[in-house]
Amino acid sequence: MDLAWLDERLWFPDPRRASREGFVAVGGDMSVERLLLAYKSGIFPWTDDPITWWSPEPRAIFELDQFHISRSLKLFLKKDLYQITYDTAFEQVMQACAQVPRHEQTTWISPYFIESYTAMYRAGWAHSVETWHEGKLVGGVYGVAIGGFFAGESMFHTAPNASKVALVGLVKRLRERGFTLFDTQMTTPATIQMGATEIPRIEYLNRLSKAIQLPCRFD
């Protein structure tokens, strides 16, 4: 696939032609309109200087009916230590996710990412799940919802199991609202533990095209 440079026009190359690593294009912007087109096309941004766009092979997802809650987490949930809310502190969740220690020296969640996804939130496309303890935000997860599709972007915790509790709350909401595709982009040890799996990119794109047509609402 030849290197595709984006300009002000709203378009993306076909992600089915991307490399196995998933590089699709470089350039453009992260306006609400372009981000929506990206997610509907199975593409997401990963850096902002320059802006790069990706669609990995394979793609990681949670099958909502196979989401795994360990015995220890079930016991923890029964303690009812945390309060879960939805769309209450979106920007705070993003900022906290940007502070999560990573193997890389820097995070991809730059001020421009926070600005762009907060605009998506204000437009009704991005959402967050928050975990609170004694009035303090201790965990959360955020992502993008279109129809019956949810793209999980990042999560954080500053208290034991707080991000896992937020993820449990997210899956509960997606099941209740009839969502059919929960994208996690790539697996991590934490998501594998909770049932994340990988599927071929072409299967992901086929499921995505159907999921975004569903009349589901996250809020």
C-alpha positions in Angstrom: 0.0 0.0 0.0 1.4 3.4 -1.0 1.8 6.0 1.7 -1.4 8.1 1.8 -1.2 11.7 2.8 -4.5 13.3 3.9 -5.5 16.9 3.3 -8.6 18.9 4.1 -10.8 16.5 2.2 -12.7 13.9 4.3 -11.5 10.5 3.0 -9.4 7.5 4.0 -7.8 4.7 2.0 -9.3 1.3 2.2 -8.1 -0.3 5.5 -8.3 -3.7 3.9 -5.2 -2.7 1.9 -3.2 -1.7 5.0 -0.1 -3.5 6.2 -0.3 -6.1 8.9 0.9 -3.5 11.4 -2.1 -1.5 10.3 -0.7 1.8 9.0 -3.3 3.5 6.8 -2.5 7.1 6.3 -0.8 10.2 7.7 -2.0 13.8 8.0 -5.4 15.5 8.0 -6.9 16.6 11.3 -8.8 15.2 14.2 -12.1 17.1 13.7 -15.3 15.5 14.9 -16.2 14.8 11.3 -12.9 13.1 10.4 -12.9 11.0 13.6 -16.4 9.8 12.9 -15.4 8.8 9.4 -12.3 7.0 10.7 -14.2 4.9 13.3 -16.9 4.1 10.8 -14.2 2.9 8.5 -12.4 0.8 11.1 -9.5 3.3 11.5 -8.3 5.2 14.5 -5.5 7.8 15.2 -2.4 6.9 17.2 -0.1 10.0 17.1 -0.7 13.6 16.5 2.7 14.9 15.3 2.2 13.9 12.6 -1.3 12.5 12.8 -1.2 8.8 11.8 -4.1 6.5 11.2 -4.2 2.8 11.8 -6.3 -0.4 11.3 -4.4 -3.4 12.8 -4.4 -7.0 11.6 -5.7 -8.8 13.6 -8.1 -6.6 15.6 -8.8 -7.1 19.3 -12.4 -7.1 20.6 -14.4 -8.2 23.6 -17.2 -10.6 22.7 -19.9 -9.2 25.0 -21.4 -12.6 25.8 -17.9 -13.9 26.7 -16.7 -11.1 28.9 -14.9 -12.8 31.9 -15.1 -11.6 35.5 -12.7 -13.5 37.7 -13.8 -15.0 41.0 -11.7 -12.5 42.9 -13.2 -9.6 41.0 -16.7 -10.9 41.7 -15.9 -11.0 45.4 -14.5 -7.5 45.2 -17.7 -6.2 43.4 -19.8 -7.6 46.2 -18.1 -5.3 48.6 -19.7 -2.4 46.7 -16.8 -0.1 47.5 -17.1 2.1 44.4 -19.8 4.1 42.7 -20.1 3.9 38.9 -21.3 6.8 36.8 -21.6 7.4 33.0 -20.5 10.6 31.1 -20.0 12.5 34.3 -16.2 13.4 34.1 -15.1 12.6 30.5 -12.2 15.1 30.3 -11.0 14.1 33.7 -10.9 10.5 32.7 -8.9 11.3 29.5 -6.5 13.4 31.5 -6.0 10.6 34.0 -5.5 8.0 31.2 -2.8 10.3 29.8 -0.9 10.0 33.2 -0.9 6.2 33.2 2.8 4.9 33.4 3.7 3.2 30.1 6.7 1.4 28.6 7.0 4.3 26.1 8.5 7.6 27.4 5.3 9.5 26.4 1.6 8.8 26.0 -0.3 9.1 22.7 -3.0 11.0 24.7 -1.7 14.5 24.0 -3.5 17.8 24.7 -4.7 17.7 21.0 -6.2 14.2 21.6 -7.9 15.4 24.7 -9.3 18.5 22.9 -10.5 16.4 19.9 -12.2 13.6 21.9 -13.7 16.1 24.3 -15.3 17.7 21.2 -16.6 14.3 20.3 -18.0 13.9 23.8 -19.8 17.3 23.5 -21.2 16.2 20.2 -22.6 13.0 21.8 -20.2 10.5 20.2 -17.6 9.9 22.9 -18.4 8.5 26.3 -16.9 7.7 29.7 -17.5 5.4 32.6 -16.2 6.6 35.9 -15.4 4.8 39.2 -15.6 6.9 42.4 -14.6 6.2 46.0 -15.7 8.7 48.7 -16.3 11.4 46.1 -12.9 11.0 44.4 -12.4 9.7 40.8 -10.3 6.6 41.1 -10.8 4.8 37.8 -12.4 5.1 34.4 -12.6 4.2 30.7 -13.5 6.2 27.7 -14.3 5.5 24.0 -16.4 6.2 21.0 -20.0 4.9 20.3 -21.6 4.7 16.9 -24.8 2.7 16.5 -24.2 -0.7 18.1 -20.4 -0.2 18.0 -18.2 0.9 20.9 -14.4 1.6 20.5 -12.7 1.5 23.8 -9.7 3.9 23.9 -8.0 3.8 27.3 -8.6 3.2 31.0 -6.9 4.1 34.3 -7.0 3.4 38.0 -5.5 4.9 41.1 -7.2 2.4 43.5 -7.4 -1.4 43.4 -9.6 -2.8 40.6 -11.0 0.6 39.8 -10.5 0.3 36.1 -11.8 -3.2 36.0 -14.9 -2.1 37.9 -15.4 0.7 35.2 -15.0 -1.9 32.5 -17.6 -4.1 34.1 -19.9 -1.2 34.2 -19.2 -0.4 30.5 -19.9 -4.0 29.4 -23.2 -4.0 31.4 -24.2 -0.8 29.7 -23.4 -2.1 26.2 -25.3 -5.3 26.8 -28.3 -3.5 28.1 -28.4 -1.1 25.1 -28.0 -3.9 22.5 -24.5 -3.2 21.3 -22.9 -5.9 19.2 -19.2 -4.9 18.7 -16.8 -3.8 21.5 -13.5 -2.9 19.9 -10.3 -2.8 22.0 -7.9 -2.3 19.1 -5.1 -4.4 20.6 -4.9 -6.9 23.5 -3.1 -6.2 26.8 -2.5 -8.6 29.7 -5.3 -6.9 31.6 -7.9 -7.2 28.7 -6.9 -10.8 27.9 -7.6 -11.7 31.5 -11.1 -10.3 31.1 -11.7 -12.2 27.8 -10.4 -10.0 25.0 -9.7 -11.9 21.8 -8.5 -11.2 18.3 -10.3 -11.6 15.0 -9.1 -11.0 11.4 -9.3 -7.4 10.2 -11.7 -8.4 7.4 -14.1 -10.0 9.9 -13.9 -6.9 12.1 -14.7 -4.6 9.2 -17.7 -6.7 8.2 -19.1 -6.7 11.7 -18.4 -3.0 12.1 -20.4 -2.2 8.9 -23.4 -3.9 10.5 -23.0 -2.7 14.0 -22.9 1.0 13.1 -26.3 0.7 11.5 -28.0 -0.4 14.7 -30.3 2.1 16.5 -28.4 1.8 19.8 -27.7 4.7 22.2 -25.1 4.7 24.9 -26.6 7.6 26.9 
